[in-house]
Amino acid sequence: MTNPRGRVNYEPNSWGATLGGPREDTVRGFRSFAEEADGAKLRIRPESFADHYSQARQFYVSQEPIEQKHIADALVFELSKVERPDIRARVVSHLINIDDGLAGTVADGLGLPELPAPAQAAQPTRSDLPPSDALSIVKNGPPSFKGRKLGILLSDGADAALFGGLVKALDKVGAVYDVIAPKIGGVTLDDGTKVAAKQKIDGGPSVLFDAVAIVVSADGAALLADDAATQDFVRDAFGHCKYIGLTLDAQPIFANAGILEKLDDACIELGAAKDAVAFVDTIAALRFWPRELKVDMDAK
């Protein structure tokens, strides 16, 4: 192909381009090989094209349990938007040919009174295709926090050494961070250092970050504990199964958000700068999936 340059390279156009649109290049363009052929020319497909379920089954059984849960949750979510119950049931009838457990979970999530009959399959589902680790995202997770972003919520009087340790540890693994603060003008740390903010707490929710760290002073926590946006910040991070670093002074924020008593092994206390390296190494896992079974109503 030749692709003429200029204001426009398509046709029809109103700019009076004389070259018109892209054109086949008769010299360098693709040309079919001239070959004499005899016999009938047919459009046919191999029998394997009629197997609509085996690859889907192999994909599903290759997932970790939490990934299988996410697949079922996604199906329930999408089918919940379908207005006609008979269409929902029809989709579930196809899922039966993929995996009985998946079909049952989706049917329960939709509130179907009973499982429908399996959809008629043109070819039986193959059960001999083994699970493949290459098909699982969780099994092929990143080895470090490289390329990810940590959201660091700071307040006036926050531990400067701890903040510096986090920045140094992130730089070492090739990760980045945003500072979130009560005011976009930034904060003044306990050593007098002024740090500019990238986000104001009202406009920098935790959903923007792969993990979060709450590095605040006692006075800062007292200021933020009653703030709805701050409560949402930590509550959403917890609900989305993210790793959370927090100073001891930050506990009132979590208490007012209603999750202090629920903090788990992925909610890591940051007491000093020396804790930063271990924290950044830990958050490479990105999500603490055991928590989902405790915060998701459908999992209970």
VOPAGU-2260 file (C-alpha; in pm, 1 decimal, decimal comma):
REM VOPAGU-2260
SITE   aa  ch    i         X         Y         Z
SITE  MET   A    0       0,0       0,0       0,0
SITE  THR   A    1     100,8     359,4     -43,7
SITE  ASN   A    2     -36,3     606,6     209,5
SITE  PRO   A    3     -17,4     960,1      64,4
SITE  ARG   A    4      79,8    1234,4     306,8
SITE  GLY   A    5    -101,4    1562,1     337,1
SITE  ARG   A    6    -398,1    1715,1     511,4
SITE  VAL   A    7    -616,1    1416,9     429,3
SITE  ASN   A    8    -541,6    1069,7     302,3
SITE  TYR   A    9    -890,2     936,1     259,8
SITE  GLU   A   10   -1174,0     978,9      17,2
SITE  PRO   A   11   -1416,4    1129,8     -41,0
SITE  ASN   A   12   -1284,2    1449,7     116,4
SITE  SER   A   13   -1357,1    1822,4      89,6
SITE  TRP   A   14    -997,3    1939,8      73,1
SITE  GLY   A   15    -941,0    1876,3    -295,8
SITE  ALA   A   16    -663,3    1625,5    -242,8
SITE  THR   A   17    -559,1    1500,9    -583,5
SITE  LEU   A   18    -398,3    1177,9    -470,5
SITE  GLY   A   19    -713,4    1041,4    -312,9
SITE  GLY   A   20    -698,4     781,4     -40,2
SITE  PRO   A   21    -463,5     490,1      17,8
SITE  ARG   A   22    -403,0     285,5    -294,7
SITE  GLU   A   23    -269,3     -58,0    -371,0
SITE  ASP   A   24      94,8     -51,9    -474,6
SITE  THR   A   25     104,5    -252,6    -794,5
SITE  VAL   A   26     480,9    -295,1    -769,8
SITE  ARG   A   27     546,8    -367,4    -402,8
SITE  GLY   A   28     198,7    -468,2    -290,5
SITE  PHE   A   29      71,0    -817,5    -220,4
SITE  ARG   A   30       6,8   -1034,9    -522,5
SITE  SER   A   31    -141,6   -1380,7    -519,8
SITE  PHE   A   32      77,2   -1660,6    -649,4
SITE  ALA   A   33     -36,9   -1763,9    -994,2
SITE  GLU   A   34    -110,8   -2131,5    -965,0
SITE  GLU   A   35    -340,9   -2346,5   -1170,0
SITE  ALA   A   36    -597,1   -2528,1    -956,6
SITE  ASP   A   37    -850,2   -2796,1   -1028,3
SITE  GLY   A   38   -1125,7   -2958,5    -826,5
SITE  ALA   A   39   -1399,1   -2812,3    -614,1
SITE  LYS   A   40   -1333,1   -2501,5    -407,8
SITE  LEU   A   41   -1501,5   -2551,6     -68,2
SITE  ARG   A   42   -1549,1   -2360,0     252,3
SITE  ILE   A   43   -1508,0   -2625,8     520,9
SITE  ARG   A   44   -1408,0   -2635,4     885,5
SITE  PRO   A   45   -1248,2   -2916,0    1082,1
SITE  GLU   A   46   -1464,1   -3099,0    1332,4
SITE  SER   A   47   -1280,0   -2928,9    1618,7
SITE  PHE   A   48   -1455,6   -2604,5    1524,6
SITE  ALA   A   49   -1773,7   -2757,0    1662,9
SITE  ASP   A   50   -1616,0   -2799,1    2007,8
SITE  HIS   A   51   -1738,0   -2484,7    2181,0
SITE  TYR   A   52   -1660,1   -2571,3    2543,8
SITE  SER   A   53   -1333,5   -2762,0    2587,3
SITE  GLN   A   54   -1100,9   -2462,5    2573,1
SITE  ALA   A   55   -1326,5   -2269,2    2808,7
SITE  ARG   A   56   -1319,8   -2562,6    3051,0
SITE  GLN   A   57    -940,1   -2585,8    3037,1
SITE  PHE   A   58    -911,1   -2213,4    3103,2
SITE  TYR   A   59   -1146,1   -2230,7    3401,2
SITE  VAL   A   60    -985,3   -2532,5    3568,9
SITE  SER   A   61    -642,2   -2370,6    3525,4
SITE  GLN   A   62    -734,1   -2081,7    3752,2
SITE  GLU   A   63    -664,6   -2045,2    4121,1
SITE  PRO   A   64    -978,2   -2065,6    4342,1
SITE  ILE   A   65    -987,6   -1686,5    4384,5
SITE  GLU   A   66    -972,0   -1643,6    4006,0
SITE  GLN   A   67   -1254,5   -1893,4    3960,6
SITE  LYS   A   68   -1454,9   -1689,4    4209,8
SITE  HIS   A   69   -1386,4   -1372,7    4010,4
SITE  ILE   A   70   -1502,5   -1540,7    3688,3
SITE  ALA   A   71   -1827,0   -1648,1    3855,5
SITE  ASP   A   72   -1872,2   -1301,1    4009,0
SITE  ALA   A   73   -1825,0   -1139,2    3668,6
SITE  LEU   A   74   -2081,0   -1368,1    3507,5
SITE  VAL   A   75   -2331,4   -1299,9    3783,4
SITE  PHE   A   76   -2272,5    -926,0    3750,8
SITE  GLU   A   77   -2320,9    -919,7    3375,1
SITE  LEU   A   78   -2620,5   -1153,3    3374,0
SITE  SER   A   79   -2780,7    -949,3    3652,6
SITE  LYS   A   80   -2809,3    -670,5    3394,8
SITE  VAL   A   81   -3006,2    -898,5    3159,8
SITE  GLU   A   82   -3376,9    -829,4    3197,5
SITE  ARG   A   83   -3518,3   -1162,0    3076,9
SITE  PRO   A   84   -3484,0   -1457,8    3315,9
SITE  ASP   A   85   -3498,5   -1707,8    3030,3
SITE  ILE   A   86   -3185,7   -1555,5    2873,8
SITE  ARG   A   87   -3002,7   -1575,4    3206,2
SITE  ALA   A   88   -3097,6   -1941,1    3235,9
SITE  ARG   A   89   -2988,7   -2006,8    2877,4
SITE  VAL   A   90   -2638,3   -1876,7    2948,1
SITE  VAL   A   91   -2618,1   -2093,1    3259,8
SITE  SER   A   92   -2714,8   -2393,0    3046,1
SITE  HIS   A   93   -2396,6   -2334,8    2846,3
SITE  LEU   A   94   -2187,7   -2302,7    3163,4
SITE  ILE   A   95   -2295,6   -2653,2    3264,8
SITE  ASN   A   96   -2102,3   -2785,5    2966,1
SITE  ILE   A   97   -1792,4   -2603,8    3092,7
SITE  ASP   A   98   -1799,7   -2681,1    3465,8
SITE  ASP   A   99   -2081,6   -2790,2    3695,0
SITE  GLY   A  100   -1942,0   -2594,6    3988,3
SITE  LEU   A  101   -1922,1   -2273,6    3786,1
SITE  ALA   A  102   -2276,6   -2318,2    3660,4
SITE  GLY   A  103   -2405,7   -2385,0    4011,5
SITE  THR   A  104   -2231,7   -2080,4    4156,4
SITE  VAL   A  105   -2367,5   -1851,1    3884,1
SITE  ALA   A  106   -2717,5   -1997,1    3912,4
SITE  ASP   A  107   -2713,3   -1938,5    4288,5
SITE  GLY   A  108   -2584,7   -1583,7    4241,0
SITE  LEU   A  109   -2870,3   -1512,9    4001,2
SITE  GLY   A  110   -3128,4   -1670,4    4228,6
SITE  LEU   A  111   -3237,6   -1930,7    3975,1
SITE  PRO   A  112   -3478,7   -2178,9    4138,1
SITE  GLU   A  113   -3297,9   -2471,2    3973,8
SITE  LEU   A  114   -3030,2   -2550,2    3719,6
SITE  PRO   A  115   -3155,2   -2560,2    3361,2
SITE  ALA   A  116   -3088,0   -2855,0    3134,1
SITE  PRO   A  117   -2743,2   -2841,7    2970,2
SITE  ALA   A  118   -2730,5   -2674,2    2631,2
SITE  GLN   A  119   -2706,8   -2917,0    2341,7
SITE  ALA   A  120   -2341,3   -2946,3    2244,8
SITE  ALA   A  121   -2231,7   -3009,8    1888,7
SITE  GLN   A  122   -1926,3   -3187,7    2028,5
SITE  PRO   A  123   -1881,4   -3328,5    2381,4
SITE  THR   A  124   -1657,7   -3131,5    2615,4
SITE  ARG   A  125   -1313,7   -3284,2    2646,0
SITE  SER   A  126   -1214,9   -3357,6    3004,2
SITE  ASP   A  127    -864,5   -3474,8    2914,3
SITE  LEU   A  128    -719,4   -3125,2    2861,3
SITE  PRO   A  129    -496,4   -3069,8    3166,4
SITE  PRO   A  130    -480,5   -2745,5    3366,5
SITE  SER   A  131    -212,9   -2504,3    3249,9
SITE  ASP   A  132     -36,7   -2268,4    3491,7
SITE  ALA   A  133      32,4   -2034,8    3200,5
SITE  LEU   A  134    -339,8   -1946,1    3190,2
SITE  SER   A  135    -349,5   -1814,5    3547,8
SITE  ILE   A  136    -270,7   -1451,7    3626,0
SITE  VAL   A  137    -222,1   -1518,1    3997,2
SITE  LYS   A  138      25,0   -1800,0    3930,4
SITE  ASN   A  139     226,0   -1565,1    3709,4
SITE  GLY   A  140     223,5   -1259,1    3931,0
SITE  PRO   A  141     498,6    -996,9    3923,3
SITE  PRO   A  142     817,7   -1071,5    4121,8
SITE  SER   A  143     838,1    -717,2    4260,1
SITE  PHE   A  144     650,6    -387,9    4292,6
SITE  LYS   A  145     834,7    -253,6    3986,4
SITE  GLY   A  146     619,9     -27,6    3769,7
SITE  ARG   A  147     347,6      -5,1    4034,7
SITE  LYS   A  148     230,5     293,4    4233,8
SITE  LEU   A  149     206,1     337,0    4609,8
SITE  GLY   A  150     -29,9     597,0    4750,7
SITE  ILE   A  151     124,4     757,8    5061,2
SITE  LEU   A  152    -122,5     951,7    5274,8
SITE  LEU   A  153      73,6    1209,1    5474,9
SITE  SER   A  154     -19,0    1463,7    5739,4
SITE  ASP   A  155     168,0    1745,5    5906,8
SITE  GLY   A  156     412,5    1607,9    6161,5
SITE  ALA   A  157     446,4    1268,7    5990,2
SITE  ASP   A  158     768,1    1070,7    6033,6
SITE  ALA   A  159    1017,5    1214,2    5783,8
SITE  ALA   A  160    1259,1     922,1    5818,4
SITE  LEU   A  161     982,6     670,7    5745,3
SITE  PHE   A  162     865,8     868,6    5442,3
SITE  GLY   A  163    1222,6     889,8    5314,6
SITE  GLY   A  164    1266,2     516,0    5367,1
SITE  LEU   A  165     956,1     440,8    5162,5
SITE  VAL   A  166    1070,6     665,7    4878,8
SITE  LYS   A  167    1416,7     505,9    4877,2
SITE  ALA   A  168    1274,1     152,5    4879,6
SITE  LEU   A  169    1035,4     234,0    4596,0
SITE  ASP   A  170    1313,0     387,8    4388,5
SITE  LYS   A  171    1525,2      77,4    4440,0
SITE  VAL   A  172    1261,5    -155,6    4289,3
SITE  GLY   A  173    1158,1      84,7    4012,8
SITE  ALA   A  174     818,4     178,6    4156,4
SITE  VAL   A  175     656,1     520,8    4188,9
SITE  TYR   A  176     440,2     695,1    4446,1
SITE  ASP   A  177     194,0     977,2    4492,5
SITE  VAL   A  178     165,6    1185,0    4807,0
SITE  ILE   A  179    -192,2    1237,9    4920,5
SITE  ALA   A  180    -255,3    1507,8    5179,6
SITE  PRO   A  181    -541,1    1696,4    5348,0
SITE  LYS   A  182    -452,3    1998,9    5133,6
SITE  ILE   A  183    -296,8    2006,3    4787,3
SITE  GLY   A  184     -31,6    2247,9    4917,5
SITE  GLY   A  185     129,5    1953,1    5092,2
SITE  VAL   A  186     251,9    1888,7    5446,1
SITE  THR   A  187     540,0    1966,2    5678,8
SITE  LEU   A  188     706,1    1657,3    5825,0
SITE  ASP   A  189     839,9    1621,6    6178,7
SITE  ASP   A  190    1187,8    1739,1    6075,7
SITE  GLY   A  191    1056,6    2054,2    5910,4
SITE  THR   A  192    1076,5    1916,3    5555,3
SITE  LYS   A  193     797,5    2036,3    5331,1
SITE  VAL   A  194     652,9    1779,9    5092,0
SITE  ALA   A  195     425,7    1877,5    4803,0
SITE  ALA   A  196     110,8    1674,9    4748,4
SITE  LYS   A  197      16,2    1512,6    4419,9
SITE  GLN   A  198    -342,5    1452,7    4531,0
SITE  LYS   A  199    -582,0    1605,5    4779,9
SITE  ILE   A  200    -750,8    1337,9    4987,0
SITE  ASP   A  201   -1092,1    1423,9    4840,1
SITE  GLY   A  202    -962,1    1368,2    4485,6
SITE  GLY   A  203    -706,0    1092,9    4532,1
SITE  PRO   A  204    -899,5     780,2    4634,3
SITE  SER   A  205    -716,5     457,6    4710,5
SITE  VAL   A  206    -854,3     293,5    4395,2
SITE  LEU   A  207    -583,9     482,9    4204,1
SITE  PHE   A  208    -302,7     290,2    4372,8
SITE  ASP   A  209    -174,0     -65,5    4386,2
SITE  ALA   A  210    -109,0     -35,6    4760,2
SITE  VAL   A  211    -131,7     241,0    5018,8
SITE  ALA   A  212      59,2     364,0    5323,0
SITE  ILE   A  213     -97,2     582,3    5593,1
SITE  VAL   A  214     188,9     780,3    5746,1
SITE  VAL   A  215      36,7    1036,0    5981,0
SITE  SER   A  216     109,9    1196,9    6315,3
SITE  ALA   A  217    -121,6    1175,5    6615,8
SITE  ASP   A  218    -249,2    1526,7    6545,4
SITE  GLY   A  219    -289,0    1444,2    6178,8
SITE  ALA   A  220    -489,8    1131,8    6257,4
SITE  ALA   A  221    -714,3    1331,2    6491,0
SITE  LEU   A  222    -777,9    1577,0    6208,6
SITE  LEU   A  223    -849,1    1307,3    5951,4
SITE  ALA   A  224   -1033,2    1046,8    6158,5
SITE  ASP   A  225   -1370,4    1216,6    6118,9
SITE  ASP   A  226   -1318,0    1300,4    5751,9
SITE  ALA   A  227   -1545,1    1093,1    5526,6
SITE  ALA   A  228   -1302,6    1096,3    5232,3
SITE  THR   A  229   -1020,0     966,5    5451,9
SITE  GLN   A  230   -1241,8     695,1    5593,3
SITE  ASP   A  231   -1338,6     596,3    5238,8
SITE  PHE   A  232    -969,6     591,0    5143,0
SITE  VAL   A  233    -877,3     325,6    5400,3
SITE  ARG   A  234   -1208,8     140,5    5381,7
SITE  ASP   A  235   -1189,8     102,4    5003,1
SITE  ALA   A  236    -827,2     -10,0    5017,6
SITE  PHE   A  237    -925,5    -273,7    5273,3
SITE  GLY   A  238   -1233,4    -382,3    5076,9
SITE  HIS   A  239   -1031,2    -415,1    4756,8
SITE  CYS   A  240    -786,5    -650,7    4933,6
SITE  LYS   A  241    -491,3    -416,1    4894,0
SITE  TYR   A  242    -185,3    -416,0    5113,4
SITE  ILE   A  243    -191,5    -132,8    5365,3
SITE  GLY   A  244      95,3      14,3    5560,8
SITE  LEU   A  245       7,4     224,2    5863,1
SITE  THR   A  246     174,2     399,9    6150,5
SITE  LEU   A  247      49,5     336,4    6502,7
SITE  ASP   A  248     -86,2     690,9    6513,7
SITE  ALA   A  249    -312,3     613,3    6215,9
SITE  GLN   A  250    -530,8     369,4    6411,3
SITE  PRO   A  251    -807,5     623,5    6493,6
SITE  ILE   A  252    -874,4     660,0    6119,6
SITE  PHE   A  253    -926,2     284,5    6085,0
SITE  ALA   A  254   -1136,4     277,0    6400,8
SITE  ASN   A  255   -1373,2     542,7    6269,1
SITE  ALA   A  256   -1384,9     365,0    5933,3
SITE  GLY   A  257   -1505,4      52,9    6117,3
SITE  ILE   A  258   -1219,0    -176,1    6016,6
SITE  LEU   A  259    -962,0    -148,4    6297,7
SITE  GLU   A  260   -1067,6    -480,9    6449,8
SITE  LYS   A  261   -1058,8    -646,0    6105,0
SITE  LEU   A  262    -700,0    -559,5    6015,1
SITE  ASP   A  263    -509,5    -866,4    5898,7
SITE  ASP   A  264    -161,3    -981,0    5799,3
SITE  ALA   A  265    -167,7    -755,4    5491,6
SITE  CYS   A  266    -213,8    -447,5    5712,5
SITE  ILE   A  267     144,7    -385,3    5812,2
SITE  GLU   A  268     257,3    -156,8    6091,9
SITE  LEU   A  269     523,8      91,5    5986,2
SITE  GLY   A  270     712,4     188,4    6300,0
SITE  ALA   A  271    1037,4     317,9    6158,0
SITE  ALA   A  272    1231,2     375,2    5837,4
SITE  LYS   A  273    1380,0      25,2    5860,8
SITE  ASP   A  274    1031,9    -121,3    5800,9
SITE  ALA   A  275    1007,0      35,5    5455,2
SITE  VAL   A  276    1212,7    -220,7    5262,1
SITE  ALA   A  277    1021,4    -518,7    5399,3
SITE  PHE   A  278     691,5    -342,0    5330,2
SITE  VAL   A  279     779,1    -268,0    4967,0
SITE  ASP   A  280     892,9    -627,4    4920,3
SITE  THR   A  281     565,4    -757,6    5066,0
SITE  ILE   A  282     334,0    -543,7    4853,9
SITE  ALA   A  283     473,5    -702,9    4537,1
SITE  ALA   A  284     190,4    -955,6    4583,3
SITE  LEU   A  285     -49,0    -663,9    4503,6
SITE  ARG   A  286    -356,2    -824,6    4663,5
SITE  PHE   A  287    -424,0   -1021,0    4981,1
SITE  TRP   A  288    -693,5   -1249,9    4845,1
SITE  PRO   A  289    -783,4   -1434,9    5169,2
SITE  ARG   A  290    -946,0   -1110,1    5283,6
SITE  GLU   A  291   -1200,5   -1122,3    5000,9
SITE  LEU   A  292   -1373,6   -1422,1    5154,3
SITE  LYS   A  293   -1442,8   -1205,9    5460,6
SITE  VAL   A  294   -1555,8    -883,4    5291,7
SITE  ASP   A  295   -1764,4   -1024,6    5003,8
SITE  MET   A  296   -2122,3   -1107,6    5096,8
SITE  ASP   A  297   -2148,8   -1364,8    4816,6
SITE  ALA   A  298   -1851,3   -1555,5    4958,3
SITE  LYS   A  299   -2012,1   -1607,0    5297,2
